Amino acid sequence: GVPVNSRVSSKIQQLLNTLKRPKRPPLKEFFVDDFEELLEVQQPDPNQPKPEGNQMNVLKGEPLGVVTNWPPSLLAALQRWGTTQPKAPCLTALDTTGKAIYTLTYGR
């Protein structure tokens, strides 16, 4: 006959129930097998806005000169040029009439 406090035993029971639960959810909750959906060809939405304006074309610039000490990659070339020529234009965006609207410059 030892008196038992029901509040303590309910807290202990709650703790035991918490410890019995799995710490991680089962894997099936993480992975969804949507392979069948990927095989279906999605049709474009008929309410999707249509593109407007003229199609843009790439302009070809002047040919590059042959240099023997070229960097091994484009990123290396940009890095070298950016450090030796700060504030020089890097990229220019043109509007439909051919006027420069944005110019991106190198920086240190």
C-alpha contacts under 8 A as a table, 3 or more apart, distances in Angstrom:
res1	aa1	res2	aa2	distance
4	V	9	S	7.64
5	N	8	V	5.61
5	N	9	S	6.59
6	S	9	S	5.18
6	S	10	S	6.08
7	R	10	S	5.25
7	R	11	K	6.27
8	V	11	K	5.13
8	V	12	I	6.17
9	S	12	I	4.97
9	S	13	Q	6.03
10	S	13	Q	4.93
10	S	14	Q	6.06
11	K	14	Q	4.99
11	K	15	L	6.18
12	I	15	L	5.03
12	I	16	L	6.19
13	Q	16	L	5.04
13	Q	17	N	6.16
14	Q	17	N	5.11
14	Q	18	T	6.19
15	L	18	T	5.02
15	L	19	L	6.23
16	L	19	L	5.09
16	L	20	K	6.18
17	N	20	K	5.11
17	N	21	R	6.59
18	T	21	R	5.52
19	L	22	P	7.75
22	P	25	P	6.78
25	P	29	E	6.74
26	P	29	E	5.84
26	P	30	F	7.48
27	L	30	F	5.24
27	L	31	F	6.48
28	K	31	F	5.37
28	K	32	V	7.09
29	E	32	V	7.40
33	D	36	E	7.86
34	D	37	E	5.22
34	D	38	L	6.41
35	F	38	L	5.09
35	F	39	L	6.55
36	E	39	L	5.31
36	E	40	E	6.85
37	E	40	E	5.40
38	L	41	V	7.53
44	P	48	Q	7.61
45	D	48	Q	5.33
67	V	70	W	6.01
70	W	77	A	7.39
71	P	74	L	7.38
71	P	76	A	5.73
71	P	77	A	5.29
72	P	76	A	6.61
72	P	77	A	7.59
73	S	76	A	5.21
73	S	77	A	6.27
74	L	77	A	5.01
74	L	78	L	6.18
75	L	78	L	5.10
75	L	79	Q	6.10
76	A	79	Q	5.02
76	A	80	R	6.12
77	A	80	R	5.14
77	A	81	W	6.04
78	L	81	W	5.14
78	L	82	G	5.80
79	Q	82	G	5.16
79	Q	83	T	6.23
80	R	83	T	5.39
80	R	84	T	6.26
81	W	84	T	5.23
81	W	85	Q	5.68
81	W	86	P	7.96
82	G	85	Q	5.31
82	G	86	P	5.51
82	G	88	A	7.76
82	G	106	Y	5.21
82	G	107	G	6.35
82	G	108	R	6.90
83	T	86	P	5.96
83	T	107	G	7.51
83	T	108	R	6.06
85	Q	88	A	5.68
85	Q	106	Y	7.40
86	P	105	T	7.72
86	P	106	Y	5.36
86	P	107	G	5.09
86	P	108	R	6.07
87	K	105	T	5.30
87	K	106	Y	5.03
87	K	107	G	5.61
88	A	105	T	5.40
88	A	106	Y	5.71
89	P	92	T	7.37
89	P	103	T	6.45
89	P	104	L	5.90
89	P	105	T	4.29
89	P	106	Y	6.46
90	C	103	T	7.29
90	C	104	L	5.42
90	C	105	T	4.88
90	C	106	Y	5.95
91	L	103	T	5.70
91	L	104	L	4.99
91	L	105	T	6.91
92	T	100	A	6.42
92	T	101	I	7.50
92	T	102	Y	5.65
92	T	103	T	4.33
92	T	104	L	6.22
93	A	100	A	5.79
93	A	101	I	5.86
93	A	102	Y	5.10
93	A	103	T	6.38
94	L	97	T	7.62
94	L	98	G	5.27
94	L	99	K	5.28
94	L	100	A	4.41
94	L	101	I	5.54
94	L	102	Y	7.13
95	D	98	G	5.36
95	D	99	K	5.58
95	D	100	A	6.47
95	D	101	I	6.27
96	T	99	K	7.51
100	A	103	T	7.26
